């Protein structure tokens, strides 16, 4: 039994990895649901929140919780997009340096399309997150 433990320990030694950042999950906000589906949740939250919600107009406590949920989803989505794009970059770098592997041009095109899409989505997450953070901060000052 001692031998198998030492063997598994030596096998498990590998390059240290950076643990992924845990998603922001506030426990007191009933509007912050389905943390793994941030873009989908943001869409429904934006549809449900009053059109007048902004840092420049007074809002209700309920609207502030909705805005906070949107901001948290936006932060989480940006983190996922960043990690995914970094992983795609790493895989492409490895593939490009591998003389035995040829990557199909349709595959490269599809990767370019998803990167472009994710970049635009990330920009939306950033802008919506900042707007909602400003809205919540202004509400808290009132």
N, C-alpha and C positions, 0 to 999 in steps of 0.2 A: 504494500500500500504506500509506503514511503517513496519507493522508486517511481510509481506512476505520478505522484504529486510533483516530484521534481522534474519529471519529463514534461508534464503539462505546463509547469511554470516556465521552462526554457522555451517551449514552443510558443507561448503566449507573448513573449517579449518581441515587440515590433516597434516600428517608428511611432513615437507618441503623436496622438492626434489632438487637435483642439476640440474640446467638447462644444457642440452646437449651443448657441445662446437659447435659453429657455424662453418660450413665448410669454409675453406680458398677459397675465390673467388676473384682473382685479376681481376679488371675491364679492364685492359689494355692488356690482353693477349687473342688474338682470338683463340688460340689453347686449352684454358681451357674451355671445354664444358662438358655438362652432368655430373655435379658434383656428382650426386647420382649413377653414374655408373663408378667409378674410375678404377677398374681393367680392364674393357672393354676398356675404353679410353686410359689407359696406354699401353695396347697391341697395339692399332692402332698408338699411338704416337711413340712407340718404333719401330714399323715397318716402319714408315714414316721418322724417324730421321736417319741421315747418320750414318753408322757403325763406323765412325771415331770419333764420339762425345765422348769426355772424358775430364777430367780436364787437360790432358797432351797435347792436340792438340788445335790449334786455331780453333774457330768455328765462324759462321756468327751470326749476330743479330737474324735472324729468327731461327736458331738452338738453340740459347740461350733461346728464348721464348718457343720453344718446350720442352726444358729441364726443364724450370721453370714450365711449365704445368704438366709435369710428376712428378716433385717433389711435387707440390701442391696436385695432385691426390693421391700420395703415403701417404702424411700426413693425408689427409681426410680418406683414406681407413683404415689406422692404427687406427685412432680414432673410426671409426665405428666398426671395429673388436674388439677393446678393450671393448667398451661399450657393444657389443653383448655378448662377452664371460663373462663379469661380470654379465650380466643379466641371462645368462644360469646358472652360478654358484649359483646365488641367488635362482633361481627357484629349482635347484637340492637340495640345502640345505633345503629349505622349504619342498620339497617332502620327503626328507630322514627323516625329523623329524615328519612327519605326519603318525601316526600309522594306520590310517584308509585308507591310500592310498598305493597301490602297483604299482610300475612302471615296465612295461613290459621290459624284457631283450633286445628285439629288439629296443625298444626306447632308452635304455641306450647305446646300440651299435651305433645307428644312431647319438646320441649326441656326442659320442666319435669320430666318423668319421668326423663330421662337425667341431669339435674343432681341430682335427688334421689338416684338410684341411685349416681352417682359420689361424692356427698358421703358416703353411708353406706360405700361401698367405701374412700374415703379415710380415714374414721374407723377402719375395720378395719386398714388398712395402718399407720396411725399407732400404734395400740395394739399390734399384733403386732410391729412394728418396735421399739418401745420395750421390750417384754417380752424380745425376743430380744437386744437390745443389752445390757440388764441381765444377762441370762443369760450372755452371752459375757464381760462385764466381771467378773462374779462368778467365772466359771471361770478367768479369767486371774489373778485374785488368789489362787486356791487353790494 
